[in-house]
Every structure is written in C-alpha cells, then in structure tokens.
C-alpha cells in the first residue's frame, strides 16, 4: 500500500496554467508530480527520475507530443504515456496509439475522466 505514494507523474505542457491545474489535482490525490514545459526538459527529467505516468501536450512548440512520446518510451519502455490535446485530431491520436501511447485526454479536462484514466493506470502497476 505504500507504493502509491511513490508514483510520480510527469506533466509536460508549455502552458503553465495547465501544469498548475494538473499539479494541484494529482497532489490532492496524494501523488507526486514533476513538471516540464518542453520536450527537452521532459527528457532530462525522465532520464533521472523514475516516473510511472507522463502526460504530454500534443501541440507544444519545438518537440511535439508524438516525437516526445517516442523518445520517452526509448528511455523508459514501462512508462505509461497519455497525450493531451484541445483538438480532437483523429490522425494524430491514431498515430500516438500506434507509437505506444496508453491513451488520450481531451482539454478542457474532465476531472473524473482524468482520475479514472490516470489513477487506474497507476493501480495496475
């Protein structure tokens, strides 16, 4: 039972407001969060920290969510990666799932969905 508190969630989004909202949400649930505002930062964190779940924004400047997804899974093949987007882009979502994403979350967030998708993934570890 003590393992749940060890679960770390990496939140990658170029919008600080989104990172803050997610951060607060997961902290209330007793989970640790790490934040990155771009792909490079996310890769550095993933290399040094043992994260269980990563939430990636699809459309970040520089390295987009799909490229980052592939790189993160190279670093940690056991990482559960969920993509987030404000646009329901079927092609990109399909590609993300083919590349190994565990799921997709629409913005603005439905917090009950967020809880059921992300927290259920942590319980399956």
C-alpha positions as a Markdown table, in Angstrom:
| # | Residue | x | y | z |
|---|---|---|---|---|
| 1 | Unk | 0.0 | 0.0 | 0.0 |
| 2 | Unk | 2.9 | 2.3 | 0.5 |
| 3 | Unk | 3.8 | 2.2 | -3.2 |
| 4 | Unk | 1.1 | 4.5 | -4.4 |
| 5 | Unk | 2.8 | 7.5 | -2.7 |
| 6 | Unk | 5.9 | 6.7 | -4.7 |
| 7 | Unk | 4.2 | 7.1 | -8.1 |
| 8 | Unk | 5.4 | 10.1 | -9.9 |
| 9 | Unk | 3.5 | 11.8 | -12.7 |
| 10 | Unk | 5.4 | 13.8 | -15.3 |
| 11 | Unk | 3.3 | 16.7 | -16.6 |
| 12 | Unk | 4.6 | 18.2 | -19.9 |
| 13 | Unk | 2.8 | 21.3 | -21.2 |
| 14 | Unk | 4.1 | 24.6 | -22.4 |
| 15 | Unk | 1.2 | 26.3 | -20.7 |
| 16 | Unk | 2.0 | 26.9 | -17.0 |
| 17 | Unk | -1.7 | 27.2 | -16.1 |
| 18 | Unk | -2.4 | 23.7 | -17.3 |
| 19 | Unk | 0.6 | 22.4 | -15.4 |
| 20 | Unk | -0.6 | 24.1 | -12.2 |
| 21 | Unk | -4.2 | 22.7 | -12.6 |
| 22 | Unk | -2.9 | 19.1 | -13.1 |
| 23 | Unk | -0.3 | 19.5 | -10.4 |
| 24 | Unk | -2.9 | 20.5 | -7.8 |
| 25 | Unk | -5.3 | 17.8 | -8.9 |
| 26 | Unk | -2.7 | 15.0 | -8.5 |
| 27 | Unk | -1.3 | 16.3 | -5.3 |
| 28 | Unk | -4.7 | 16.2 | -3.7 |
| 29 | Unk | -4.8 | 12.6 | -4.7 |
| 30 | Unk | -1.5 | 12.0 | -2.9 |
| 31 | Unk | 0.6 | 11.7 | -6.0 |
| 32 | Unk | 4.0 | 13.3 | -6.7 |
| 33 | Unk | 4.3 | 15.4 | -9.8 |
| 34 | Unk | 7.1 | 16.7 | -11.9 |
| 35 | Unk | 6.7 | 19.4 | -14.4 |
| 36 | Unk | 8.4 | 20.2 | -17.7 |
| 37 | Unk | 7.5 | 23.0 | -20.1 |
| 38 | Unk | 9.0 | 21.4 | -23.2 |
| 39 | Unk | 10.3 | 18.1 | -24.6 |
| 40 | Unk | 14.0 | 18.7 | -23.8 |
| 41 | Unk | 13.1 | 19.3 | -20.1 |
| 42 | Unk | 10.8 | 16.3 | -20.1 |
| 43 | Unk | 13.6 | 14.0 | -21.4 |
| 44 | Unk | 16.0 | 15.2 | -18.8 |
| 45 | Unk | 13.5 | 14.5 | -16.0 |
| 46 | Unk | 12.6 | 11.1 | -17.4 |
| 47 | Unk | 16.3 | 10.2 | -17.6 |
| 48 | Unk | 16.9 | 11.0 | -13.9 |
| 49 | Unk | 13.6 | 10.3 | -12.2 |
| 50 | Unk | 11.6 | 7.1 | -12.1 |
| 51 | Unk | 8.2 | 8.3 | -13.4 |
| 52 | Unk | 5.1 | 6.0 | -13.7 |
| 53 | Unk | 3.0 | 8.1 | -15.9 |
| 54 | Unk | 3.7 | 11.0 | -18.3 |
| 55 | Unk | 1.0 | 13.4 | -19.5 |
| 56 | Unk | 2.1 | 15.1 | -22.7 |
| 57 | Unk | 0.6 | 18.0 | -24.5 |
| 58 | Unk | 0.3 | 17.1 | -28.2 |
| 59 | Unk | 1.0 | 20.6 | -29.6 |
| 60 | Unk | 4.0 | 22.1 | -27.9 |
| 61 | Unk | 6.4 | 24.4 | -29.7 |
| 62 | Unk | 9.7 | 22.7 | -30.6 |
| 63 | Unk | 9.4 | 19.0 | -30.0 |
| 64 | Unk | 5.7 | 17.9 | -30.3 |
| 65 | Unk | 4.0 | 15.3 | -28.3 |
| 66 | Unk | 4.5 | 12.5 | -30.8 |
| 67 | Unk | 8.2 | 12.9 | -31.1 |
| 68 | Unk | 8.5 | 13.2 | -27.3 |
| 69 | Unk | 6.4 | 10.1 | -26.9 |
| 70 | Unk | 8.8 | 8.0 | -28.9 |
| 71 | Unk | 11.8 | 9.4 | -27.1 |
| 72 | Unk | 10.3 | 8.9 | -23.6 |
| 73 | Unk | 9.5 | 5.3 | -24.4 |
| 74 | Unk | 13.1 | 4.7 | -25.5 |
| 75 | Unk | 14.3 | 6.0 | -22.2 |
| 76 | Unk | 11.7 | 4.0 | -20.2 |
| 77 | Unk | 9.7 | 1.4 | -22.1 |
| 78 | Unk | 7.5 | 0.8 | -19.0 |
| 79 | Unk | 6.3 | 4.4 | -18.8 |
| 80 | Unk | 2.6 | 4.9 | -19.2 |
| 81 | Unk | 2.3 | 7.9 | -21.6 |
| 82 | Unk | -1.0 | 9.8 | -22.1 |
| 83 | Unk | -1.4 | 12.5 | -24.6 |
| 84 | Unk | -3.5 | 15.7 | -24.1 |
| 85 | Unk | -4.9 | 18.0 | -26.7 |
| 86 | Unk | -7.5 | 20.6 | -27.1 |
| 87 | Unk | -8.1 | 19.4 | -30.7 |
| 88 | Unk | -9.7 | 16.1 | -31.5 |
| 89 | Unk | -7.3 | 15.2 | -34.2 |
| 90 | Unk | -8.1 | 11.6 | -35.1 |
| 91 | Unk | -5.0 | 11.0 | -37.3 |
| 92 | Unk | -2.6 | 12.2 | -34.6 |
| 93 | Unk | -4.4 | 10.2 | -31.9 |
| 94 | Unk | -4.3 | 7.1 | -34.0 |
| 95 | Unk | -0.5 | 7.6 | -34.6 |
| 96 | Unk | 0.1 | 8.2 | -30.9 |
| 97 | Unk | -1.6 | 5.0 | -30.0 |
| 98 | Unk | 0.4 | 3.1 | -32.7 |
| 99 | Unk | 3.6 | 4.6 | -31.2 |
| 100 | Unk | 2.7 | 3.2 | -27.8 |
| 101 | Unk | 0.6 | 5.9 | -26.0 |
| 102 | Unk | -1.6 | 4.4 | -23.4 |
| 103 | Unk | -4.4 | 6.9 | -24.0 |
| 104 | Unk | -5.6 | 10.3 | -24.9 |
| 105 | Unk | -7.2 | 13.1 | -22.8 |
| 106 | Unk | -9.2 | 16.0 | -24.2 |
| 107 | Unk | -8.7 | 19.5 | -22.9 |
| 108 | Unk | -10.5 | 21.1 | -21.2 |
| 109 | Unk | -10.2 | 18.3 | -18.7 |
| 110 | Unk | -13.0 | 16.3 | -17.4 |
| 111 | Unk | -11.5 | 15.6 | -14.0 |
| 112 | Unk | -13.5 | 12.4 | -13.3 |
| 113 | Unk | -12.1 | 11.0 | -16.7 |
| 114 | Unk | -8.6 | 12.2 | -15.7 |
| 115 | Unk | -8.9 | 10.4 | -12.4 |
| 116 | Unk | -10.3 | 7.2 | -13.9 |
| 117 | Unk | -7.7 | 7.1 | -16.7 |
| 118 | Unk | -4.5 | 8.1 | -15.0 |
| 119 | Unk | -5.1 | 6.8 | -11.5 |
| 120 | Unk | -6.4 | 3.4 | -12.8 |
| 121 | Unk | -3.1 | 3.1 | -14.7 |
| 122 | Unk | -1.2 | 3.6 | -11.5 |
| 123 | Unk | -3.2 | 1.0 | -9.7 |
| 124 | Unk | -2.4 | -1.6 | -12.4 |
| 125 | Unk | 1.4 | -1.2 | -11.9 |
